[in-house]
Amino acid sequence: MEINPGLSEKAKADLILVEDAKKGSEKAFAGLMNRYRDSIYYMLLKMVNNPVDAEDLTIEAFGKAFRSIDSYTPRFAFSTWLFMIATNNCIDFIRKKQASPIPVNQDRDIMDTMTANIQSDLPDPEETLINNQKIATLRKVVAQLKPPYREIIELRYYKEFSYEEIATELKIPIGTVKAQLYRAKTLLYNIFVKTGAK
């Protein structure tokens, strides 16, 4: 495994957690979340100017990183890789939300090139097995939520319902959907950290 000799001490410390996370350690992934959750959130908040969307995108970014962590190589810092995932995901979110495409600077092309190895449209059987195991781990954590919060998480992330579709399904206002989803994600994060801390 090629490690960039120019990595900072913090980046090298991250590598220890990353290697443990690749082996399925919830504690290691919780440690990475604790290190970068706030900085990712505030970066995304500046991009979308909406606390609920920023929180949503933060959880999505860590979810994508967790599922793709085996693709990470230490040629550059884990934090760089994580921020690229979060930024690309946010740009996609903004583009879908807008009626017309928004201008994006040339950094997007650079990020696309650097992240080309992060995700594969056709993962091999071993990658599929690893991803399925990690998804199963996430489902176990979600299962610890109280039924109303578990249901809203499942609708949003497993079934990929929009806020409007969730509101229709649960017969509640969209504002209530967003509030409950925010609360559910906060509880989910806390459970994940407590589980990983054991």
BELMO-V438360 format. One record per backbone hydrogen bond with DSSP energy under -0.5 kcal/mol. CO is the residue of the C=O (numbers start at 1). NH is the residue of the N-H. E is the energy in kcal/mol with one decimal. If there is no record, write none. Layout:
# BELMO-V438360
<<CO	NH	E> <CO	NH	E>>
This chain:
# BELMO-V438360
<<1	3	-0.5> <4	7	-1.7> <8	12	-2.2> <9	13	-2.2> <10	14	-2.1> <11	15	-1.5> <12	16	-0.9> <13	17	-1.2> <14	18	-2.9> <15	19	-2.6> <16	20	-1.7> <17	21	-2.7> <18	22	-2.3> <19	23	-0.8> <20	23	-0.5> <20	25	-2.1> <21	24	-1.8> <24	26	-0.6> <25	29	-1.7> <26	30	-2.7> <27	31	-1.9> <28	32	-1.9> <29	33	-2.4> <30	34	-2.5> <31	35	-1.7> <32	36	-1.8> <33	37	-2.5> <36	40	-2.5> <37	41	-2.6> <38	42	-2.7> <39	43	-1.7> <40	44	-2.4> <41	45	-2.6> <42	46	-1.6> <43	47	-1.1> <44	48	-2.5> <45	49	-2.7> <50	54	-2.8> <51	55	-2.4> <52	56	-2.5> <53	57	-3.0> <54	58	-2.0> <55	59	-2.1> <56	60	-2.1> <57	61	-2.5> <58	62	-2.1> <59	63	-2.2> <60	64	-2.7> <61	65	-2.4> <62	66	-2.6> <63	67	-2.2> <64	68	-1.7> <65	69	-0.6> <66	69	-0.6> <68	71	-2.5> <69	72	-1.2> <73	75	-1.2> <73	76	-0.9> <74	4	-2.8> <77	81	-1.8> <78	82	-2.9> <79	83	-2.6> <80	84	-1.9> <81	85	-2.0> <82	86	-2.5> <83	87	-2.6> <84	88	-2.7> <85	89	-2.4> <86	90	-2.0> <87	91	-2.6> <88	92	-2.2> <89	93	-2.0> <90	94	-2.7> <91	95	-2.5> <92	96	-2.2> <93	97	-1.8> <94	98	-2.1> <105	108	-1.8> <106	109	-0.8> <106	110	-1.3> <107	111	-2.9> <108	112	-2.8> <109	113	-1.9> <110	114	-2.5> <111	115	-2.2> <113	116	-1.0> <115	118	-1.8> <115	119	-0.7> <120	123	-0.5> <124	128	-2.4> <125	129	-2.3> <126	130	-2.4> <127	131	-2.8> <128	132	-2.5> <129	133	-2.1> <130	134	-2.1> <131	135	-2.6> <132	136	-2.1> <133	137	-1.7> <134	138	-2.2> <135	139	-2.4> <136	140	-1.8> <137	141	-1.6> <138	142	-2.6> <139	143	-2.2> <141	144	-1.4> <142	145	-2.0> <146	149	-0.7> <146	150	-2.7> <147	151	-2.7> <148	152	-1.6> <149	153	-2.0> <150	154	-2.4> <151	155	-2.4> <152	156	-2.0> <153	157	-2.9> <153	158	-0.7> <154	158	-1.1> <154	159	-2.3> <155	161	-3.2> <162	166	-2.4> <163	167	-2.5> <164	168	-2.1> <165	169	-2.6> <166	170	-2.8> <167	171	-1.2> <167	172	-1.6> <173	177	-1.9> <174	178	-2.5> <175	179	-2.0> <176	180	-2.8> <177	181	-2.5> <178	182	-2.3> <179	183	-2.1> <180	184	-2.7> <181	185	-2.5> <182	186	-1.9> <183	187	-2.4> <184	188	-2.5> <185	189	-2.4> <186	190	-2.2> <187	191	-2.5> <188	192	-2.4> <189	193	-2.5> <190	194	-2.4> <191	195	-2.8> <192	196	-2.6> <193	197	-1.6> <195	198	-1.0>>
